Amino acid sequence: MFDEILSPYEVSWTCMISGCVENGDENHTLVIYHNTRRSGVFPNEYTFATLIKACSYSTELEQGRQIHANAIN
């Protein structure tokens, strides 16, 4: 269904990321995040908060630091 959205924007991507976090698939959230950035969509505050939450659940602490740096820029 997501692939059928003509122009997904930050809310669409954030819903996908949030769903992965809620289902314990934190590593997949990073894949979605990178796809978001490649598509030209800049994440919003909620997206960044969700990503940092995912990194805190996993061992991706350096990735969490990089996401935090992107959020404050």
N, C-alpha and C positions, 0 to 999 in steps of 0.2 A: 504494500500500500504506500509506503514512504517513497518508493521509487517512482510512483505515479504522480506525485506532487510536482507540478510544473516548475515552481520556483520556491523551494523550501527556504525559509528564513530562520533567524536565530531561535524562535520559539519551537519550530518543528524539530530542529537539531537538538535543542535542549530537552524536549520531551523524550527523544530517543536516548540521550545520555542519562537522563533521570531514571528512565525505565531500566536501563542496564544496572545502575547503582542499586535500585530497589530490589533487583533480582540477584544481586551478588556477583554480577559480571563486570567488575571494576576494570579489568584489562581491556574489555571491548569498548569501554567509554573513551579510552585514549585513542583507539582506532577511529571512532566516530568524531572525536575532537579534531584529529588531523584531517579527516575528510571534510569537516566543516570549514577549516581554514583553507584547504585546497579549493573549495567551491567558491571562495571569495566572501563568505559570510563571517562577520566578526561577532564572536559570542558576547552576550550581555552579562550583567552582574550575576544573574541567577545561574547562568551556564557556568561561569567561573566558580561560583560557590559549590555547585554540584560536582565539578571536576576535582576541586580540591578535596571534597569529601571522599570521592572515589580514590584519590591518591592516598588519603589517610588510612583507608581500609586495606590498601594493597602495600606492596613494598616499593612502590614507585615514588620515593621521596624526592629524588632529583627532578623527576617530571613534574611533581607538585610545585617545586620551587620555580621551575620554568613557567608553569601556568600562572603562578602568583605574580611573577615578573611581568607577564603579558597583561594581567589584569590591572596592574597599577600604572602601566604606560598608556 
